[in-house]
């Protein structure tokens, strides 16, 4: 397989991996709606970076890291599920929020790292990437360049999805307006709580 083949297959894998709208998807839509286009992009960026780290573990055969993550998978997943639950409950309990100008940098950083946390506390993602590599006929990767292009493709694919989701959310907000923001926040909060509970149910 040539270098371009690794890049293209990485993009396809990234798109497939990003398409299911889970907790990060809910966070991206909610933040795009409340705080604007850049907030949604930063949230998606956090998730894409986490996906790329897991893609790299699978691509470069970093067994020490994968073995550690699989060994402590339950603990890491509990941390992620608890975090998602906490964010959902927080959305359900708080009133409509306006982002102060002086707090934008700090809040945007929190948006990035919260999405990264949700993404990185899913150790099973390594197995998903390994399955995807097998499905696309990607065997042993001969060089670091090929592995790097594969991971770059995963980033392009996942981030393209977040860009699309954020853009659609902005268009919908322009058509609907901001009158239903408070009610939508409650809905987003309930969805996050549901995702958090699903994580625990699957563990049980």
PyMOL commands that place a pseudoatom at each C-alpha (Angstrom):
pseudoatom trace, name=CA, resn=UNK, resi=1, chain=A, elem=C, hetatm=0, pos=[0.000, 0.000, 0.000]
pseudoatom trace, name=CA, resn=UNK, resi=2, chain=A, elem=C, hetatm=0, pos=[1.412, 3.437, -0.931]
pseudoatom trace, name=CA, resn=UNK, resi=3, chain=A, elem=C, hetatm=0, pos=[1.550, 6.413, 1.421]
pseudoatom trace, name=CA, resn=UNK, resi=4, chain=A, elem=C, hetatm=0, pos=[-1.607, 7.978, -0.017]
pseudoatom trace, name=CA, resn=UNK, resi=5, chain=A, elem=C, hetatm=0, pos=[-3.464, 4.717, 0.609]
pseudoatom trace, name=CA, resn=UNK, resi=6, chain=A, elem=C, hetatm=0, pos=[-2.691, 4.890, 4.343]
pseudoatom trace, name=CA, resn=UNK, resi=7, chain=A, elem=C, hetatm=0, pos=[-3.877, 8.499, 4.472]
pseudoatom trace, name=CA, resn=UNK, resi=8, chain=A, elem=C, hetatm=0, pos=[-7.137, 7.791, 2.628]
pseudoatom trace, name=CA, resn=UNK, resi=9, chain=A, elem=C, hetatm=0, pos=[-7.929, 4.707, 4.699]
pseudoatom trace, name=CA, resn=UNK, resi=10, chain=A, elem=C, hetatm=0, pos=[-7.185, 6.688, 7.853]
pseudoatom trace, name=CA, resn=UNK, resi=11, chain=A, elem=C, hetatm=0, pos=[-9.702, 9.335, 6.742]
pseudoatom trace, name=CA, resn=UNK, resi=12, chain=A, elem=C, hetatm=0, pos=[-12.358, 6.683, 6.139]
pseudoatom trace, name=CA, resn=UNK, resi=13, chain=A, elem=C, hetatm=0, pos=[-11.695, 5.095, 9.529]
pseudoatom trace, name=CA, resn=UNK, resi=14, chain=A, elem=C, hetatm=0, pos=[-11.871, 8.506, 11.191]
pseudoatom trace, name=CA, resn=UNK, resi=15, chain=A, elem=C, hetatm=0, pos=[-15.209, 9.276, 9.550]
pseudoatom trace, name=CA, resn=UNK, resi=16, chain=A, elem=C, hetatm=0, pos=[-16.637, 5.919, 10.589]
pseudoatom trace, name=CA, resn=UNK, resi=17, chain=A, elem=C, hetatm=0, pos=[-15.317, 6.326, 14.115]
pseudoatom trace, name=CA, resn=UNK, resi=18, chain=A, elem=C, hetatm=0, pos=[-16.725, 9.835, 14.489]
pseudoatom trace, name=CA, resn=UNK, resi=19, chain=A, elem=C, hetatm=0, pos=[-20.179, 9.259, 13.019]
pseudoatom trace, name=CA, resn=UNK, resi=20, chain=A, elem=C, hetatm=0, pos=[-21.935, 7.726, 16.068]
pseudoatom trace, name=CA, resn=UNK, resi=21, chain=A, elem=C, hetatm=0, pos=[-23.241, 10.701, 18.036]
pseudoatom trace, name=CA, resn=UNK, resi=22, chain=A, elem=C, hetatm=0, pos=[-22.303, 9.843, 21.610]
pseudoatom trace, name=CA, resn=UNK, resi=23, chain=A, elem=C, hetatm=0, pos=[-21.476, 11.968, 24.634]
pseudoatom trace, name=CA, resn=UNK, resi=24, chain=A, elem=C, hetatm=0, pos=[-18.936, 14.125, 22.788]
pseudoatom trace, name=CA, resn=UNK, resi=25, chain=A, elem=C, hetatm=0, pos=[-21.399, 14.668, 19.950]
pseudoatom trace, name=CA, resn=UNK, resi=26, chain=A, elem=C, hetatm=0, pos=[-23.975, 15.907, 22.454]
pseudoatom trace, name=CA, resn=UNK, resi=27, chain=A, elem=C, hetatm=0, pos=[-21.386, 18.175, 24.065]
pseudoatom trace, name=CA, resn=UNK, resi=28, chain=A, elem=C, hetatm=0, pos=[-20.367, 19.552, 20.674]
pseudoatom trace, name=CA, resn=UNK, resi=29, chain=A, elem=C, hetatm=0, pos=[-23.926, 20.421, 19.667]
pseudoatom trace, name=CA, resn=UNK, resi=30, chain=A, elem=C, hetatm=0, pos=[-24.747, 21.950, 23.060]
pseudoatom trace, name=CA, resn=UNK, resi=31, chain=A, elem=C, hetatm=0, pos=[-21.622, 24.117, 23.136]
pseudoatom trace, name=CA, resn=UNK, resi=32, chain=A, elem=C, hetatm=0, pos=[-21.961, 25.154, 19.506]
pseudoatom trace, name=CA, resn=UNK, resi=33, chain=A, elem=C, hetatm=0, pos=[-25.509, 26.249, 20.264]
pseudoatom trace, name=CA, resn=UNK, resi=34, chain=A, elem=C, hetatm=0, pos=[-24.678, 28.083, 23.491]
pseudoatom trace, name=CA, resn=UNK, resi=35, chain=A, elem=C, hetatm=0, pos=[-21.230, 29.515, 22.874]
pseudoatom trace, name=CA, resn=UNK, resi=36, chain=A, elem=C, hetatm=0, pos=[-20.736, 29.576, 19.126]
pseudoatom trace, name=CA, resn=UNK, resi=37, chain=A, elem=C, hetatm=0, pos=[-18.875, 27.900, 16.300]
pseudoatom trace, name=CA, resn=UNK, resi=38, chain=A, elem=C, hetatm=0, pos=[-15.406, 28.009, 17.892]
pseudoatom trace, name=CA, resn=UNK, resi=39, chain=A, elem=C, hetatm=0, pos=[-16.639, 26.316, 21.059]
pseudoatom trace, name=CA, resn=UNK, resi=40, chain=A, elem=C, hetatm=0, pos=[-17.978, 23.400, 19.037]
pseudoatom trace, name=CA, resn=UNK, resi=41, chain=A, elem=C, hetatm=0, pos=[-14.754, 23.094, 17.057]
pseudoatom trace, name=CA, resn=UNK, resi=42, chain=A, elem=C, hetatm=0, pos=[-12.644, 23.073, 20.228]
pseudoatom trace, name=CA, resn=UNK, resi=43, chain=A, elem=C, hetatm=0, pos=[-14.838, 20.400, 21.775]
pseudoatom trace, name=CA, resn=UNK, resi=44, chain=A, elem=C, hetatm=0, pos=[-14.510, 18.263, 18.660]
pseudoatom trace, name=CA, resn=UNK, resi=45, chain=A, elem=C, hetatm=0, pos=[-10.752, 18.889, 18.611]
pseudoatom trace, name=CA, resn=UNK, resi=46, chain=A, elem=C, hetatm=0, pos=[-10.404, 17.426, 22.101]
pseudoatom trace, name=CA, resn=UNK, resi=47, chain=A, elem=C, hetatm=0, pos=[-12.161, 14.255, 21.000]
pseudoatom trace, name=CA, resn=UNK, resi=48, chain=A, elem=C, hetatm=0, pos=[-10.135, 13.993, 17.779]
pseudoatom trace, name=CA, resn=UNK, resi=49, chain=A, elem=C, hetatm=0, pos=[-6.841, 14.264, 19.649]
pseudoatom trace, name=CA, resn=UNK, resi=50, chain=A, elem=C, hetatm=0, pos=[-7.924, 11.473, 22.015]
pseudoatom trace, name=CA, resn=UNK, resi=51, chain=A, elem=C, hetatm=0, pos=[-8.940, 9.311, 19.035]
pseudoatom trace, name=CA, resn=UNK, resi=52, chain=A, elem=C, hetatm=0, pos=[-5.583, 9.936, 17.375]
pseudoatom trace, name=CA, resn=UNK, resi=53, chain=A, elem=C, hetatm=0, pos=[-3.707, 8.791, 20.468]
pseudoatom trace, name=CA, resn=UNK, resi=54, chain=A, elem=C, hetatm=0, pos=[-5.603, 5.504, 20.463]
pseudoatom trace, name=CA, resn=UNK, resi=55, chain=A, elem=C, hetatm=0, pos=[-5.164, 5.209, 16.692]
pseudoatom trace, name=CA, resn=UNK, resi=56, chain=A, elem=C, hetatm=0, pos=[-1.419, 5.668, 17.173]
pseudoatom trace, name=CA, resn=UNK, resi=57, chain=A, elem=C, hetatm=0, pos=[-1.276, 2.955, 19.842]
pseudoatom trace, name=CA, resn=UNK, resi=58, chain=A, elem=C, hetatm=0, pos=[-2.875, 0.531, 17.384]
pseudoatom trace, name=CA, resn=UNK, resi=59, chain=A, elem=C, hetatm=0, pos=[-0.889, 1.712, 14.354]
pseudoatom trace, name=CA, resn=UNK, resi=60, chain=A, elem=C, hetatm=0, pos=[2.536, 1.582, 15.980]
pseudoatom trace, name=CA, resn=UNK, resi=61, chain=A, elem=C, hetatm=0, pos=[1.889, -1.554, 18.037]
pseudoatom trace, name=CA, resn=UNK, resi=62, chain=A, elem=C, hetatm=0, pos=[2.560, 0.126, 21.404]
pseudoatom trace, name=CA, resn=UNK, resi=63, chain=A, elem=C, hetatm=0, pos=[1.702, -2.984, 23.391]
pseudoatom trace, name=CA, resn=UNK, resi=64, chain=A, elem=C, hetatm=0, pos=[2.987, -1.625, 26.705]
pseudoatom trace, name=CA, resn=UNK, resi=65, chain=A, elem=C, hetatm=0, pos=[0.453, 1.195, 26.586]
pseudoatom trace, name=CA, resn=UNK, resi=66, chain=A, elem=C, hetatm=0, pos=[-2.385, -0.940, 25.210]
pseudoatom trace, name=CA, resn=UNK, resi=67, chain=A, elem=C, hetatm=0, pos=[-1.794, -3.665, 27.814]
pseudoatom trace, name=CA, resn=UNK, resi=68, chain=A, elem=C, hetatm=0, pos=[-1.873, -1.069, 30.601]
pseudoatom trace, name=CA, resn=UNK, resi=69, chain=A, elem=C, hetatm=0, pos=[-5.083, 0.489, 29.288]
pseudoatom trace, name=CA, resn=UNK, resi=70, chain=A, elem=C, hetatm=0, pos=[-6.773, -2.886, 28.889]
pseudoatom trace, name=CA, resn=UNK, resi=71, chain=A, elem=C, hetatm=0, pos=[-5.693, -3.989, 32.371]
pseudoatom trace, name=CA, resn=UNK, resi=72, chain=A, elem=C, hetatm=0, pos=[-7.199, -0.893, 33.982]
pseudoatom trace, name=CA, resn=UNK, resi=73, chain=A, elem=C, hetatm=0, pos=[-10.028, -0.539, 31.477]
pseudoatom trace, name=CA, resn=UNK, resi=74, chain=A, elem=C, hetatm=0, pos=[-12.784, -0.797, 34.084]
pseudoatom trace, name=CA, resn=UNK, resi=75, chain=A, elem=C, hetatm=0, pos=[-11.332, 1.889, 36.340]
pseudoatom trace, name=CA, resn=UNK, resi=76, chain=A, elem=C, hetatm=0, pos=[-10.668, 4.256, 33.430]
pseudoatom trace, name=CA, resn=UNK, resi=77, chain=A, elem=C, hetatm=0, pos=[-14.170, 3.690, 32.048]
pseudoatom trace, name=CA, resn=UNK, resi=78, chain=A, elem=C, hetatm=0, pos=[-15.743, 4.368, 35.460]
pseudoatom trace, name=CA, resn=UNK, resi=79, chain=A, elem=C, hetatm=0, pos=[-13.882, 7.686, 35.583]
pseudoatom trace, name=CA, resn=UNK, resi=80, chain=A, elem=C, hetatm=0, pos=[-15.191, 8.576, 32.127]
pseudoatom trace, name=CA, resn=UNK, resi=81, chain=A, elem=C, hetatm=0, pos=[-18.758, 7.522, 32.939]
pseudoatom trace, name=CA, resn=UNK, resi=82, chain=A, elem=C, hetatm=0, pos=[-18.732, 9.519, 36.165]
pseudoatom trace, name=CA, resn=UNK, resi=83, chain=A, elem=C, hetatm=0, pos=[-17.455, 12.580, 34.302]
pseudoatom trace, name=CA, resn=UNK, resi=84, chain=A, elem=C, hetatm=0, pos=[-20.202, 12.323, 31.661]
pseudoatom trace, name=CA, resn=UNK, resi=85, chain=A, elem=C, hetatm=0, pos=[-22.847, 11.918, 34.391]
pseudoatom trace, name=CA, resn=UNK, resi=86, chain=A, elem=C, hetatm=0, pos=[-21.498, 14.941, 36.247]
pseudoatom trace, name=CA, resn=UNK, resi=87, chain=A, elem=C, hetatm=0, pos=[-21.635, 17.109, 33.114]
pseudoatom trace, name=CA, resn=UNK, resi=88, chain=A, elem=C, hetatm=0, pos=[-25.198, 15.999, 32.397]
pseudoatom trace, name=CA, resn=UNK, resi=89, chain=A, elem=C, hetatm=0, pos=[-26.405, 16.684, 35.939]
pseudoatom trace, name=CA, resn=UNK, resi=90, chain=A, elem=C, hetatm=0, pos=[-24.655, 20.060, 35.879]
pseudoatom trace, name=CA, resn=UNK, resi=91, chain=A, elem=C, hetatm=0, pos=[-26.512, 21.010, 32.693]
pseudoatom trace, name=CA, resn=UNK, resi=92, chain=A, elem=C, hetatm=0, pos=[-29.828, 19.892, 34.172]
pseudoatom trace, name=CA, resn=UNK, resi=93, chain=A, elem=C, hetatm=0, pos=[-29.353, 21.933, 37.340]
pseudoatom trace, name=CA, resn=UNK, resi=94, chain=A, elem=C, hetatm=0, pos=[-27.953, 25.218, 36.071]
pseudoatom trace, name=CA, resn=UNK, resi=95, chain=A, elem=C, hetatm=0, pos=[-29.851, 28.126, 34.606]
pseudoatom trace, name=CA, resn=UNK, resi=96, chain=A, elem=C, hetatm=0, pos=[-29.127, 29.617, 31.208]
pseudoatom trace, name=CA, resn=UNK, resi=97, chain=A, elem=C, hetatm=0, pos=[-25.523, 30.709, 31.060]
pseudoatom trace, name=CA, resn=UNK, resi=98, chain=A, elem=C, hetatm=0, pos=[-23.832, 33.484, 29.144]
pseudoatom trace, name=CA, resn=UNK, resi=99, chain=A, elem=C, hetatm=0, pos=[-20.094, 33.196, 28.556]
pseudoatom trace, name=CA, resn=UNK, resi=100, chain=A, elem=C, hetatm=0, pos=[-18.356, 36.381, 29.805]
pseudoatom trace, name=CA, resn=UNK, resi=101, chain=A, elem=C, hetatm=0, pos=[-15.791, 37.838, 27.436]
pseudoatom trace, name=CA, resn=UNK, resi=102, chain=A, elem=C, hetatm=0, pos=[-13.022, 37.804, 30.056]
pseudoatom trace, name=CA, resn=UNK, resi=103, chain=A, elem=C, hetatm=0, pos=[-13.629, 34.095, 30.703]
pseudoatom trace, name=CA, resn=UNK, resi=104, chain=A, elem=C, hetatm=0, pos=[-13.599, 32.932, 27.074]
pseudoatom trace, name=CA, resn=UNK, resi=105, chain=A, elem=C, hetatm=0, pos=[-9.998, 31.637, 26.960]
pseudoatom trace, name=CA, resn=UNK, resi=106, chain=A, elem=C, hetatm=0, pos=[-10.338, 29.681, 30.201]
pseudoatom trace, name=CA, resn=UNK, resi=107, chain=A, elem=C, hetatm=0, pos=[-13.753, 28.277, 29.298]
pseudoatom trace, name=CA, resn=UNK, resi=108, chain=A, elem=C, hetatm=0, pos=[-12.617, 27.289, 25.814]
pseudoatom trace, name=CA, resn=UNK, resi=109, chain=A, elem=C, hetatm=0, pos=[-9.661, 25.418, 27.339]
pseudoatom trace, name=CA, resn=UNK, resi=110, chain=A, elem=C, hetatm=0, pos=[-12.070, 23.575, 29.653]
pseudoatom trace, name=CA, resn=UNK, resi=111, chain=A, elem=C, hetatm=0, pos=[-14.226, 22.661, 26.656]
pseudoatom trace, name=CA, resn=UNK, resi=112, chain=A, elem=C, hetatm=0, pos=[-11.229, 21.136, 24.892]
pseudoatom trace, name=CA, resn=UNK, resi=113, chain=A, elem=C, hetatm=0, pos=[-9.974, 19.182, 27.902]
pseudoatom trace, name=CA, resn=UNK, resi=114, chain=A, elem=C, hetatm=0, pos=[-13.413, 17.941, 28.945]
pseudoatom trace, name=CA, resn=UNK, resi=115, chain=A, elem=C, hetatm=0, pos=[-13.977, 16.451, 25.482]
pseudoatom trace, name=CA, resn=UNK, resi=116, chain=A, elem=C, hetatm=0, pos=[-10.459, 15.025, 25.535]
pseudoatom trace, name=CA, resn=UNK, resi=117, chain=A, elem=C, hetatm=0, pos=[-11.179, 13.436, 28.915]
pseudoatom trace, name=CA, resn=UNK, resi=118, chain=A, elem=C, hetatm=0, pos=[-14.363, 11.778, 27.662]
pseudoatom trace, name=CA, resn=UNK, resi=119, chain=A, elem=C, hetatm=0, pos=[-12.517, 10.477, 24.595]
pseudoatom trace, name=CA, resn=UNK, resi=120, chain=A, elem=C, hetatm=0, pos=[-9.416, 9.220, 26.393]
pseudoatom trace, name=CA, resn=UNK, resi=121, chain=A, elem=C, hetatm=0, pos=[-11.400, 7.366, 29.084]
pseudoatom trace, name=CA, resn=UNK, resi=122, chain=A, elem=C, hetatm=0, pos=[-12.586, 4.856, 26.505]
pseudoatom trace, name=CA, resn=UNK, resi=123, chain=A, elem=C, hetatm=0, pos=[-9.766, 2.272, 26.348]
pseudoatom trace, name=CA, resn=UNK, resi=124, chain=A, elem=C, hetatm=0, pos=[-11.942, -0.027, 24.221]
pseudoatom trace, name=CA, resn=UNK, resi=125, chain=A, elem=C, hetatm=0, pos=[-11.298, 2.435, 21.383]
pseudoatom trace, name=CA, resn=UNK, resi=126, chain=A, elem=C, hetatm=0, pos=[-7.976, 0.659, 20.808]
pseudoatom trace, name=CA, resn=UNK, resi=127, chain=A, elem=C, hetatm=0, pos=[-9.824, -2.559, 19.974]
pseudoatom trace, name=CA, resn=UNK, resi=128, chain=A, elem=C, hetatm=0, pos=[-12.161, -0.618, 17.685]
pseudoatom trace, name=CA, resn=UNK, resi=129, chain=A, elem=C, hetatm=0, pos=[-9.230, 0.815, 15.759]
pseudoatom trace, name=CA, resn=UNK, resi=130, chain=A, elem=C, hetatm=0, pos=[-7.526, -2.576, 15.516]
pseudoatom trace, name=CA, resn=UNK, resi=131, chain=A, elem=C, hetatm=0, pos=[-10.755, -4.038, 14.133]
pseudoatom trace, name=CA, resn=UNK, resi=132, chain=A, elem=C, hetatm=0, pos=[-11.016, -1.158, 11.641]
pseudoatom trace, name=CA, resn=UNK, resi=133, chain=A, elem=C, hetatm=0, pos=[-7.401, -1.683, 10.533]
pseudoatom trace, name=CA, resn=UNK, resi=134, chain=A, elem=C, hetatm=0, pos=[-8.148, -5.361, 9.902]
pseudoatom trace, name=CA, resn=UNK, resi=135, chain=A, elem=C, hetatm=0, pos=[-11.386, -4.520, 8.084]
pseudoatom trace, name=CA, resn=UNK, resi=136, chain=A, elem=C, hetatm=0, pos=[-9.546, -2.168, 5.725]
pseudoatom trace, name=CA, resn=UNK, resi=137, chain=A, elem=C, hetatm=0, pos=[-6.759, -4.677, 5.155]
pseudoatom trace, name=CA, resn=UNK, resi=138, chain=A, elem=C, hetatm=0, pos=[-4.109, -2.748, 7.063]
pseudoatom trace, name=CA, resn=UNK, resi=139, chain=A, elem=C, hetatm=0, pos=[-1.570, -5.248, 8.342]
pseudoatom trace, name=CA, resn=UNK, resi=140, chain=A, elem=C, hetatm=0, pos=[1.864, -4.583, 9.802]
pseudoatom trace, name=CA, resn=UNK, resi=141, chain=A, elem=C, hetatm=0, pos=[2.832, -0.989, 9.103]
pseudoatom trace, name=CA, resn=UNK, resi=142, chain=A, elem=C, hetatm=0, pos=[6.309, -0.949, 7.605]
pseudoatom trace, name=CA, resn=UNK, resi=143, chain=A, elem=C, hetatm=0, pos=[7.425, 2.588, 8.443]
pseudoatom trace, name=CA, resn=UNK, resi=144, chain=A, elem=C, hetatm=0, pos=[6.786, 5.431, 10.844]
pseudoatom trace, name=CA, resn=UNK, resi=145, chain=A, elem=C, hetatm=0, pos=[5.770, 7.576, 7.873]
pseudoatom trace, name=CA, resn=UNK, resi=146, chain=A, elem=C, hetatm=0, pos=[2.993, 5.157, 6.939]
pseudoatom trace, name=CA, resn=UNK, resi=147, chain=A, elem=C, hetatm=0, pos=[1.821, 4.989, 10.550]
pseudoatom trace, name=CA, resn=UNK, resi=148, chain=A, elem=C, hetatm=0, pos=[1.915, 8.759, 10.843]
pseudoatom trace, name=CA, resn=UNK, resi=149, chain=A, elem=C, hetatm=0, pos=[-0.122, 9.198, 7.665]
pseudoatom trace, name=CA, resn=UNK, resi=150, chain=A, elem=C, hetatm=0, pos=[-2.674, 6.685, 8.924]
pseudoatom trace, name=CA, resn=UNK, resi=151, chain=A, elem=C, hetatm=0, pos=[-3.071, 8.579, 12.205]
pseudoatom trace, name=CA, resn=UNK, resi=152, chain=A, elem=C, hetatm=0, pos=[-3.197, 11.902, 10.331]
pseudoatom trace, name=CA, resn=UNK, resi=153, chain=A, elem=C, hetatm=0, pos=[-5.977, 10.471, 8.192]
pseudoatom trace, name=CA, resn=UNK, resi=154, chain=A, elem=C, hetatm=0, pos=[-7.889, 9.443, 11.332]
pseudoatom trace, name=CA, resn=UNK, resi=155, chain=A, elem=C, hetatm=0, pos=[-7.582, 13.013, 12.607]
pseudoatom trace, name=CA, resn=UNK, resi=156, chain=A, elem=C, hetatm=0, pos=[-8.788, 14.491, 9.313]
pseudoatom trace, name=CA, resn=UNK, resi=157, chain=A, elem=C, hetatm=0, pos=[-11.721, 12.068, 9.222]
pseudoatom trace, name=CA, resn=UNK, resi=158, chain=A, elem=C, hetatm=0, pos=[-12.886, 12.601, 12.799]
pseudoatom trace, name=CA, resn=UNK, resi=159, chain=A, elem=C, hetatm=0, pos=[-12.406, 16.361, 12.709]
pseudoatom trace, name=CA, resn=UNK, resi=160, chain=A, elem=C, hetatm=0, pos=[-14.272, 16.634, 9.403]
pseudoatom trace, name=CA, resn=UNK, resi=161, chain=A, elem=C, hetatm=0, pos=[-17.236, 15.074, 11.195]
pseudoatom trace, name=CA, resn=UNK, resi=162, chain=A, elem=C, hetatm=0, pos=[-17.034, 17.548, 14.099]
pseudoatom trace, name=CA, resn=UNK, resi=163, chain=A, elem=C, hetatm=0, pos=[-16.739, 20.440, 11.641]
pseudoatom trace, name=CA, resn=UNK, resi=164, chain=A, elem=C, hetatm=0, pos=[-19.862, 19.218, 9.836]
pseudoatom trace, name=CA, resn=UNK, resi=165, chain=A, elem=C, hetatm=0, pos=[-21.803, 18.723, 13.079]
pseudoatom trace, name=CA, resn=UNK, resi=166, chain=A, elem=C, hetatm=0, pos=[-20.821, 22.171, 14.355]
pseudoatom trace, name=CA, resn=UNK, resi=167, chain=A, elem=C, hetatm=0, pos=[-21.755, 23.815, 11.042]
pseudoatom trace, name=CA, resn=UNK, resi=168, chain=A, elem=C, hetatm=0, pos=[-25.175, 22.128, 10.965]
pseudoatom trace, name=CA, resn=UNK, resi=169, chain=A, elem=C, hetatm=0, pos=[-25.803, 23.240, 14.558]
pseudoatom trace, name=CA, resn=UNK, resi=170, chain=A, elem=C, hetatm=0, pos=[-24.976, 26.855, 13.663]
pseudoatom trace, name=CA, resn=UNK, resi=171, chain=A, elem=C, hetatm=0, pos=[-27.354, 26.756, 10.692]
pseudoatom trace, name=CA, resn=UNK, resi=172, chain=A, elem=C, hetatm=0, pos=[-30.135, 25.311, 12.847]
pseudoatom trace, name=CA, resn=UNK, resi=173, chain=A, elem=C, hetatm=0, pos=[-29.623, 27.985, 15.496]
pseudoatom trace, name=CA, resn=UNK, resi=174, chain=A, elem=C, hetatm=0, pos=[-29.833, 30.727, 12.874]
pseudoatom trace, name=CA, resn=UNK, resi=175, chain=A, elem=C, hetatm=0, pos=[-33.175, 29.331, 11.693]
pseudoatom trace, name=CA, resn=UNK, resi=176, chain=A, elem=C, hetatm=0, pos=[-34.700, 28.530, 15.086]
pseudoatom trace, name=CA, resn=UNK, resi=177, chain=A, elem=C, hetatm=0, pos=[-33.264, 31.390, 17.136]
pseudoatom trace, name=CA, resn=UNK, resi=178, chain=A, elem=C, hetatm=0, pos=[-32.186, 31.443, 20.782]
pseudoatom trace, name=CA, resn=UNK, resi=179, chain=A, elem=C, hetatm=0, pos=[-35.613, 31.332, 22.421]
pseudoatom trace, name=CA, resn=UNK, resi=180, chain=A, elem=C, hetatm=0, pos=[-35.425, 27.601, 23.138]
pseudoatom trace, name=CA, resn=UNK, resi=181, chain=A, elem=C, hetatm=0, pos=[-31.836, 27.560, 24.427]
pseudoatom trace, name=CA, resn=UNK, resi=182, chain=A, elem=C, hetatm=0, pos=[-32.790, 26.965, 28.069]
pseudoatom trace, name=CA, resn=UNK, resi=183, chain=A, elem=C, hetatm=0, pos=[-35.061, 24.031, 27.186]
pseudoatom trace, name=CA, resn=UNK, resi=184, chain=A, elem=C, hetatm=0, pos=[-32.450, 22.538, 24.855]
pseudoatom trace, name=CA, resn=UNK, resi=185, chain=A, elem=C, hetatm=0, pos=[-29.839, 22.673, 27.631]
pseudoatom trace, name=CA, resn=UNK, resi=186, chain=A, elem=C, hetatm=0, pos=[-32.120, 20.498, 29.753]
pseudoatom trace, name=CA, resn=UNK, resi=187, chain=A, elem=C, hetatm=0, pos=[-32.477, 18.050, 26.873]
pseudoatom trace, name=CA, resn=UNK, resi=188, chain=A, elem=C, hetatm=0, pos=[-28.707, 17.956, 26.320]
pseudoatom trace, name=CA, resn=UNK, resi=189, chain=A, elem=C, hetatm=0, pos=[-28.201, 17.376, 30.038]
pseudoatom trace, name=CA, resn=UNK, resi=190, chain=A, elem=C, hetatm=0, pos=[-30.686, 14.502, 30.065]
pseudoatom trace, name=CA, resn=UNK, resi=191, chain=A, elem=C, hetatm=0, pos=[-28.945, 12.905, 27.059]
pseudoatom trace, name=CA, resn=UNK, resi=192, chain=A, elem=C, hetatm=0, pos=[-25.543, 13.127, 28.768]
pseudoatom trace, name=CA, resn=UNK, resi=193, chain=A, elem=C, hetatm=0, pos=[-26.977, 11.548, 31.923]
pseudoatom trace, name=CA, resn=UNK, resi=194, chain=A, elem=C, hetatm=0, pos=[-28.379, 8.758, 29.758]
pseudoatom trace, name=CA, resn=UNK, resi=195, chain=A, elem=C, hetatm=0, pos=[-24.990, 8.157, 28.114]
pseudoatom trace, name=CA, resn=UNK, resi=196, chain=A, elem=C, hetatm=0, pos=[-23.315, 8.108, 31.527]
pseudoatom trace, name=CA, resn=UNK, resi=197, chain=A, elem=C, hetatm=0, pos=[-25.803, 5.540, 32.822]
pseudoatom trace, name=CA, resn=UNK, resi=198, chain=A, elem=C, hetatm=0, pos=[-25.343, 3.406, 29.699]
pseudoatom trace, name=CA, resn=UNK, resi=199, chain=A, elem=C, hetatm=0, pos=[-21.589, 3.295, 30.387]
pseudoatom trace, name=CA, resn=UNK, resi=200, chain=A, elem=C, hetatm=0, pos=[-22.226, 1.902, 33.874]
pseudoatom trace, name=CA, resn=UNK, resi=201, chain=A, elem=C, hetatm=0, pos=[-24.886, -0.531, 32.663]
pseudoatom trace, name=CA, resn=UNK, resi=202, chain=A, elem=C, hetatm=0, pos=[-22.474, -1.936, 30.090]
pseudoatom trace, name=CA, resn=UNK, resi=203, chain=A, elem=C, hetatm=0, pos=[-19.832, -2.390, 32.787]
pseudoatom trace, name=CA, resn=UNK, resi=204, chain=A, elem=C, hetatm=0, pos=[-22.282, -4.310, 34.964]
for i in range(1, 204): cmd.bond("trace and resi %d" % i, "trace and resi %d" % (i + 1))
show_as sticks, trace
zoom trace
